[in-house]
Amino acid sequence: MAGQVQQKSMSGGQANESGKYGPVPKRCVVTGGLGFVGQRLVETLVERGAEQVVSFDIVPPAANVWQHKAIKYVTADLCDYDAVLKAVEGADCVWHNAAAVGPFLPKHFYKNVNVIGTRNVLEACKQQGVRKLVFSATPSSRFTCTDDVDGKTEAEMPDIPQECYVAEYSATKAEGELLLRKACKEDEILFVAVAPHTVYGPRDNLFLPNLLEAAGVGKLRIFGSGTSRVGYTHVDNYCHGLVIAEKQLYQGSPHLGKFYVCTDGPTHPHAEGYSVFWEELDQAVTGMGFDSLYSKTALPYFLLRIIAFICDVISTMTGKKLKLGWFTLRMLTMHRWFRITAAQNDLGYQPVVSYKDGWPDTIEWFRNKWLPTFDPKTASGTTGGIAQQTVDKVKIQEQKMQK
Ligand SMILES: NC(=O)c1ccc[n+]([C@@H]2O[C@H](COP(=O)([O-])OP(=O)(O)OC[C@H]3O[C@@H](n4cnc5c(N)ncnc54)[C@H](O)[C@@H]3O)[C@@H](O)[C@H]2O)c1
């Protein structure tokens, strides 16, 4: 399981897990291979016996990434077609996982990375004769601007394109997925889309750090009634889903072009496939030694609507990213959980890490690795700027993309 080791993979670098889960392609490419999911995906492929994994990312590898003879780190921008073309040469399968993720990035990132970048990967695969592509998708591309997702299967969710998207991120991820779907329909590539929901685990740089920072400075409150139901995905489970999806990529496969959601499924506290968001978050908050969210007054929804509106206006006028906007409010108050029926039936997906193990392990990892770096003097609150960790990451991407 994703864990503690730095120079080795997060699982400690088991030599070959292919016996347990079946073989993987020999030559693999992972775009976004240094991100939260991508890094673990690269490790998983190596652990399952891949001979070469190209990790393609715009940020350079940190000093503590896993150095393994099978892993080749390529630092380049997806918008640089020649670099992408070179990276996918000779690949048996490409996992296109890089994206401009979350609500906090400059607007132009989303189109550049999620649409133009995806088109580059597609065209490069076609030019190099790479047939197989697994796409990291997002369920938020299927969220409507009004309805909750309270236990829908993949087939029951609205299809893309949609009239209204909850965020630029979701709109551009949908656009990228549609490009791939069209190419698959025209038999230019073999492709499936696999989405997680609220990925958690060691090395998460977005979800928990932003919320824990606000909690750590005493500024996080439960939003509204605090009863929203959310499906979670341990990073190992998502990587497992992405890896096994490749087995469905063959000529005539009935699953080509489809969209799957992989979560912790029946291992959630509510076996239908969800957790109560604020109850679980409170475990992480108190796990850091911060005051319980239940010891504070919850923020009423109508007040949050007003604050979110003001924050969005300030963000638009100043360009400064604030944590609380309409998107964040919607995500923290709506029901967002799925029945992973298609993933189970078509991919044979089952979580490899149960929520009851994965969540406490993650809290422990944050206590050991994140908490010592937390500084209340520089941390941001609920409506304030985004976590320093997220800011740092955006800065690197911004510098590289400008070159
Ligand atoms: N984390 C989640 O909860 C979540 C939920 C739904 C879907 N996803 C999907 O999973 C995938 C991975 O997400 P993540 O959480 O690991 O995000 P992440 O931000 O940690 O990783 C994305 C990686 O892509 C790289 N990247 C961005 N722009 C690039 C460019 N122009 N060229 C090359 N590399 C570039 C980044 O440097 C980063 O390392 C994404 O496709 C995302 O849409 C994630």
The ligand as a Gaussian input file, in Angstrom:
#p B3LYP/6-31G(d) Opt

LIG

0 1
 N       -7.148000      13.826000      -7.244000
 C       -8.443000      13.626000      -7.447000
 O       -9.243000      13.622000      -6.509000
 C       -8.959000      13.370000      -8.837000
 C      -10.339000      13.239000      -9.007000
 C      -10.839000      13.016000     -10.285000
 C       -9.969000      12.881000     -11.362000
 N       -8.625000      12.998000     -11.154000
 C       -7.756000      12.883000     -12.338000
 O       -6.601000      12.139000     -12.007000
 C       -5.473000      12.648000     -12.709000
 C       -4.321000      12.909000     -11.760000
 O       -4.717000      13.845000     -10.787000
 P       -3.806000      14.188000      -9.522000
 O       -4.701000      14.320000      -8.368000
 O       -2.668000      13.256000      -9.455000
 O       -3.294000      15.650000      -9.901000
 P       -1.846000      16.261000      -9.780000
 O       -2.006000      17.724000     -10.026000
 O       -1.177000      15.825000      -8.541000
 O       -1.092000      15.613000     -11.011000
 C       -1.167000      16.101000     -12.314000
 C        0.224000      16.102000     -12.891000
 O        0.158000      16.580000     -14.231000
 C        1.297000      17.395000     -14.452000
 N        1.055000      18.357000     -15.509000
 C        0.240000      19.432000     -15.476000
 N        0.367000      20.157000     -16.596000
 C        1.253000      19.495000     -17.381000
 C        1.796000      19.748000     -18.662000
 N        1.440000      20.830000     -19.364000
 N        2.682000      18.880000     -19.152000
 C        3.081000      17.786000     -18.437000
 N        2.607000      17.504000     -17.222000
 C        1.705000      18.349000     -16.691000
 C        1.497000      18.115000     -13.116000
 O        2.810000      18.639000     -12.985000
 C        1.183000      17.031000     -12.125000
 O        2.351000      16.350000     -11.713000
 C       -5.938000      13.897000     -13.460000
 O       -6.157000      13.585000     -14.814000
 C       -7.250000      14.248000     -12.781000
 O       -8.148000      14.893000     -13.664000
 C       -8.099000      13.239000      -9.926000

